[in-house]
Amino acid sequence: MDLSVSLGPLRLKNPLIAASGCFGYGVEYADLVDLSTLGAVAVKGLFLEPREGHPPPRIVETPSGMLNAIGLQGIGVRRFVAEMMPDLRRLGATVIVNICGSTRDEYVELARILSDVEGVAALELNISCPNIKEGGIQFGCSLTGTHGVVSAVRKATALPVIPKLTPNVTDVAAFARAAEEAGADAVSLVNTFLAMAIDVETRRPKLSNVMGGLSGPAIRPIAVRMVYECFQSTRLPIVGMGGIASAADALEFAIAGATAVQVGTANFVDPLIWTKLRAGIEDYLGRHGLTRWMDVVGTLDTAGR
Ligand SMILES: Cc1cc2nc3c(=O)[nH]c(=O)nc-3n(C[C@H](O)[C@H](O)[C@H](O)COP(=O)(O)O)c2cc1C
């Protein structure tokens, strides 16, 4: 079976990518998962400087999902390069670095630093970050903010650039088109949905940050719809995610138009999910008389619907 995929210039041996924030820096999982067998590992979002994130409670279980407000805790890009990249290289991981910024210049600086680091395969831009120069609106919630940050990073690096779209917009396809015009190599979607949960006994928000991001199977049908919308209106390869917990879920995204998929929240339930996903995909291809994952991508049949 040929599971290989191309995201613009980035070639992956298979379409299964660990989603940012749900797989640490990859090395934490190395005793359980052979990182070299994954399509790629998208590491936890990095700013230039270390961050502590929000105080607990910062994770809440919800029906078929989870709510988190970690607040982008991280070790900062320099420690990541010095302490994590040597192990990731040794383990044969294909590393996608998820980068975050409070200004456009911060993304550019991160891109410059990471461009010179051996073993970094691509940059995923977490544009669900507040732009402090535009009154705190997230880059990814404004078309000009999205276009601006993607084109600035594009000019600063030769690495593949993959903006990660937020679902907290009305017309996600317009954001995919803005990313395409700005020179992105692919788009990934979706990040988490803005949500909240309340303890009715205490009348207190369950998260210290009051609001957080919803992920897991609860969001999957919305994420699939958004991938399909982007597939219909851009030529960019799409990395789909949102609640994938089985091979059938991954295939659903592929049929809607995703060239590759990321798996996030499911890692908290089953860190050994990867071999099951792969076996399930190969079984599906075999049952359908196919030999390539790409034979499935974008094959939704809407005749008569
Ligand atoms: C605990 C947690 C931390 C996350 N951290 C990041 C992050 O640092 N950067 C990012 O782009 N997305 C982050 N995400 C979003 C996921 O990468 C993914 O887009 C989202 O959870 C939907 O996929 P899933 O339903 O498979 O988890 C995080 C999600 C969770 C649950």
Ligand as a Chemical Component Dictionary entry (heavy atoms), coordinates in Angstrom:
data_LIG
# 
_chem_comp.id                   LIG 
_chem_comp.type                 NON-POLYMER 
_chem_comp.pdbx_formal_charge   0 
_chem_comp.three_letter_code    LIG 
# 
loop_
_chem_comp_atom.comp_id 
_chem_comp_atom.atom_id 
_chem_comp_atom.alt_atom_id 
_chem_comp_atom.type_symbol 
_chem_comp_atom.charge 
_chem_comp_atom.model_Cartn_x 
_chem_comp_atom.model_Cartn_y 
_chem_comp_atom.model_Cartn_z 
_chem_comp_atom.pdbx_ordinal 
LIG C1  C1  C 0 -4.505  20.123 25.224 1  
LIG C2  C2  C 0 -4.451  20.710 23.845 2  
LIG C3  C3  C 0 -3.399  21.558 23.488 3  
LIG C4  C4  C 0 -3.331  22.110 22.205 4  
LIG N1  N1  N 0 -2.268  22.915 21.874 5  
LIG C5  C5  C 0 -2.173  23.405 20.609 6  
LIG C6  C6  C 0 -1.045  24.190 20.206 7  
LIG O1  O1  O 0 -0.093  24.425 20.977 8  
LIG N2  N2  N 0 -1.015  24.696 18.951 9  
LIG C7  C7  C 0 -2.018  24.437 18.041 10 
LIG O2  O2  O 0 -1.959  24.898 16.905 11 
LIG N3  N3  N 0 -3.084  23.660 18.376 12 
LIG C8  C8  C 0 -3.167  23.144 19.632 13 
LIG N4  N4  N 0 -4.238  22.342 19.963 14 
LIG C9  C9  C 0 -5.279  22.028 18.947 15 
LIG C10 C10 C 0 -5.047  20.643 18.314 16 
LIG O3  O3  O 0 -3.791  20.573 17.671 17 
LIG C11 C11 C 0 -6.162  20.310 17.312 18 
LIG O4  O4  O 0 -6.209  21.322 16.334 19 
LIG C12 C12 C 0 -7.550  20.227 17.964 20 
LIG O5  O5  O 0 -7.462  19.673 19.254 21 
LIG C13 C13 C 0 -8.544  19.414 17.126 22 
LIG O6  O6  O 0 -8.106  18.080 16.924 23 
LIG P1  P1  P 0 -8.531  16.845 17.896 24 
LIG O7  O7  O 0 -10.015 16.894 18.032 25 
LIG O8  O8  O 0 -8.006  15.619 17.204 26 
LIG O9  O9  O 0 -7.842  17.088 19.198 27 
LIG C14 C14 C 0 -4.333  21.795 21.250 28 
LIG C15 C15 C 0 -5.389  20.936 21.620 29 
LIG C16 C16 C 0 -5.454  20.391 22.878 30 
LIG C17 C17 C 0 -6.583  19.455 23.215 31 
# 
loop_
_chem_comp_bond.comp_id 
_chem_comp_bond.atom_id_1 
_chem_comp_bond.atom_id_2 
_chem_comp_bond.value_order 
_chem_comp_bond.pdbx_ordinal 
LIG C1  C2  SING 1  
LIG C2  C3  SING 2  
LIG C2  C16 DOUB 3  
LIG C3  C4  DOUB 4  
LIG C4  N1  SING 5  
LIG C4  C14 SING 6  
LIG N1  C5  DOUB 7  
LIG C5  C6  SING 8  
LIG C5  C8  SING 9  
LIG C6  O1  DOUB 10 
LIG C6  N2  SING 11 
LIG N2  C7  SING 12 
LIG C7  O2  DOUB 13 
LIG C7  N3  SING 14 
LIG N3  C8  DOUB 15 
LIG C8  N4  SING 16 
LIG N4  C9  SING 17 
LIG N4  C14 SING 18 
LIG C9  C10 SING 19 
LIG C10 O3  SING 20 
LIG C10 C11 SING 21 
LIG C11 O4  SING 22 
LIG C11 C12 SING 23 
LIG C12 O5  SING 24 
LIG C12 C13 SING 25 
LIG C13 O6  SING 26 
LIG O6  P1  SING 27 
LIG P1  O7  DOUB 28 
LIG P1  O8  SING 29 
LIG P1  O9  SING 30 
LIG C14 C15 DOUB 31 
LIG C15 C16 SING 32 
LIG C16 C17 SING 33 
# 
